[in-house]
Amino acid sequence: MNTFSRSFQLVKESYSVLRKDKELMLYPLISGAVSLVLIGFLALGVLSANLFGYMSSIIVYPILFVYYLASYFVIIFFNTGLITCANIRMSGGDPKFRDGIDNAVKHLGKIFTWALVSATVGMILNALSRRSGLIGRIIIGLIGMAWNFLTFFVVPILVLENVSVTDSIKKSGALFKKTWGENVVGQFSMGFVFLLLGLLGLIPLALGIFSLMGASYILIPLLFFGIALFYWVALAIVSSSLNGIFVTALYNYASKGVVPAGFSEETIKAAWKMKNAIQKP
């Protein structure tokens, strides 16, 4: 109950920022739509290679790498826009959707470089995991988790401080160590609340399956399935938006020692217990 209370408070305060700038949800919405198109191109590429008898690692791995690179680029590009606008709001401004896009375009080169690094690391870890046994996969999973922690603040540093990818990775690692808590993962999770909310989508799904049995009209089951799908998509968009907002809030607190507008100091500190007290500049 304590964990749920902290998680709910996190969602509540992040949503207070989102409520002022609902256009922030356009970033994950567009990112998700483009990602679906990329999945379609990936499937088409693999299918074409299979039809022409080229299904070998020489062909498949380059296709997968291009997909990884394009996917990371799209996600990072729109995350840049979201984080830019969230930072403007937390700094007392009134951001517009165009502000985020303009800043993302301004940093295209760095975004591509970071996407290239992320895609390379992702491909290597994925390839090693496929060739490993159970113990090896666990170890590789831990390495991947460590990499995610190390690079947690890379995007806000990259686009808000205008530094190189290498310096962003170094500073991200330093900020992470500065904000390290004994329970980094389990201390408090926004995902916990959205997991519970996601379970509600099983209700229309179950009704759709139930109505499908002996139904004379297919429209009724399709309606229930559509409601479940719409609910989960909407939930994913809100979840991604709130996550980007909170990453920005944590970055501001970790780098400046200032509690961002819309958040309480108790919530920010509860997210990651500070290893060392952060002094205000």
Stockholm file with secondary structure:
# STOCKHOLM 1.0

chainA/1-281         MNTFSRSFQLVKESYSVLRKDKELMLYPLISGAVSLVLIGFLALGVLSANLFGYMSSIIVYPILFVYYLASYFVIIFFNTGLITCANIRMSGGDPKFRDGIDNAVKHLGKIFTWALVSATVGMILNALSRRSGLIGRIIIGLIGMAWNFLTFFVVPILVLENVSVTDSIKKSGALFKKTWGENVVGQFSMGFVFLLLGLLGLIPLALGIFSLMGASYILIPLLFFGIALFYWVALAIVSSSLNGIFVTALYNYASKGVVPAGFSEETIKAAWKMKNAIQKP
#=GR chainA/1-281 SS CHHHHHHHHHHHHHHHHHHHCGGGGHHHHHHHHHHHHHHHHHHHHHHHHHHTTCCSHHHHHHHHHHHHHHHHHHHHHHHHHHHHHHHHHHTTCCCCHHHHHHHHHHTHHHHHHHHHHHHHHHHHHHHHHHTSCHHHHHHHHHHHHHHHHHTTTHHHHHHHSCCCHHHHHHHHHHHHHHTCCTTTTTTCCHHHHHHHHHHTTHHHHHHHHHHHTTCSCTHHHHHHHHHHHHHHHHHHHHHHHHHHHHHHHHHHHHHHCCCCTTCCHHHHHHHSCCSSCCCCC
#=GC SS_cons         CHHHHHHHHHHHHHHHHHHHCGGGGHHHHHHHHHHHHHHHHHHHHHHHHHHTTCCSHHHHHHHHHHHHHHHHHHHHHHHHHHHHHHHHHHTTCCCCHHHHHHHHHHTHHHHHHHHHHHHHHHHHHHHHHHTSCHHHHHHHHHHHHHHHHHTTTHHHHHHHSCCCHHHHHHHHHHHHHHTCCTTTTTTCCHHHHHHHHHHTTHHHHHHHHHHHTTCSCTHHHHHHHHHHHHHHHHHHHHHHHHHHHHHHHHHHHHHHCCCCTTCCHHHHHHHSCCSSCCCCC
//
